[in-house]
């Protein structure tokens, strides 16, 4: 019997990087780009979560974490946009 090693899904890895990058870009003063990046990270996280159903692909928790971070990043970027408009 062969031992199949799981590999982390590429979309899960890209989704977590995009979610973290969204926070960074928003706090650097570019909330519109942060919102766009966050809007990309959520669907990538969903794709990673669906692909993690395969026994050869891992990264289910990473995808779930990136979805949560992406939703939070959407909220943060909207708050930063409001702050830029007000101040």
C-alpha positions as CSV (number, residue, x, y, z in Angstrom):
1,X,0.0,0.0,0.0
2,X,1.4,3.4,-1.0
3,X,1.5,6.2,1.4
4,X,0.0,9.4,0.0
5,X,1.5,12.5,1.5
6,X,-0.8,15.5,1.7
7,X,0.3,18.7,0.1
8,X,-1.0,22.1,1.1
9,X,-3.3,23.5,-1.6
10,X,-1.9,26.4,-3.7
11,X,-5.2,28.3,-3.5
12,X,-5.2,28.0,0.3
13,X,-1.7,29.4,0.5
14,X,-2.4,32.2,-1.9
15,X,-5.7,33.0,0.0
16,X,-3.9,33.4,3.3
17,X,-1.2,35.6,1.8
18,X,-3.9,37.7,0.1
19,X,-5.8,38.1,3.3
20,X,-2.7,39.1,5.3
21,X,-1.7,41.4,2.5
22,X,-5.1,43.1,2.5
23,X,-4.6,44.2,6.1
24,X,-1.1,45.5,5.3
25,X,-2.3,47.4,2.2
26,X,-5.3,48.9,4.0
27,X,-3.2,50.1,7.0
28,X,-0.7,51.6,4.6
29,X,-3.4,54.0,3.4
30,X,-4.8,52.2,0.4
31,X,-8.1,50.8,1.6
32,X,-9.6,50.4,-1.9
33,X,-6.7,48.1,-3.0
34,X,-7.1,46.3,0.4
35,X,-10.7,45.7,-0.2
36,X,-10.0,44.3,-3.7
37,X,-7.4,42.0,-2.3
38,X,-9.7,40.9,0.5
39,X,-12.4,40.2,-2.1
40,X,-10.0,37.9,-3.9
41,X,-8.9,36.1,-0.8
42,X,-12.4,34.9,0.2
43,X,-13.2,33.0,-3.0
44,X,-9.7,31.6,-3.1
45,X,-10.2,30.3,0.4
46,X,-13.5,28.7,-0.6
47,X,-11.8,27.0,-3.6
48,X,-9.0,25.8,-1.2
49,X,-11.6,24.5,1.2
50,X,-13.4,22.6,-1.6
51,X,-10.1,21.2,-2.9
52,X,-9.1,20.1,0.6
53,X,-11.9,17.5,0.4
54,X,-9.5,15.4,-1.7
55,X,-7.3,13.1,0.3
56,X,-4.2,14.2,-1.6
57,X,-4.7,17.9,-0.9
58,X,-4.4,19.4,2.6
59,X,-4.9,22.9,3.8
60,X,-8.6,22.8,4.9
61,X,-7.9,24.7,8.2
62,X,-5.7,27.1,6.3
63,X,-8.5,27.8,3.9
64,X,-11.0,28.3,6.7
65,X,-8.6,30.6,8.5
66,X,-8.1,32.6,5.3
67,X,-11.9,33.0,4.7
68,X,-12.2,34.3,8.3
69,X,-9.3,36.7,7.8
70,X,-10.7,37.8,4.4
71,X,-14.1,38.7,5.9
72,X,-12.3,40.6,8.7
73,X,-10.1,42.3,6.1
74,X,-13.2,43.4,4.2
75,X,-14.6,45.0,7.3
76,X,-11.3,46.7,8.2
77,X,-10.8,48.1,4.7
78,X,-14.3,49.6,4.8
79,X,-13.6,51.1,8.2
80,X,-10.3,52.5,6.9
81,X,-12.2,54.0,3.9
82,X,-14.6,55.7,6.2
83,X,-11.7,57.0,8.3
84,X,-10.0,58.4,5.2
85,X,-13.2,60.1,4.1
86,X,-13.9,61.7,7.5
87,X,-10.3,62.6,8.4
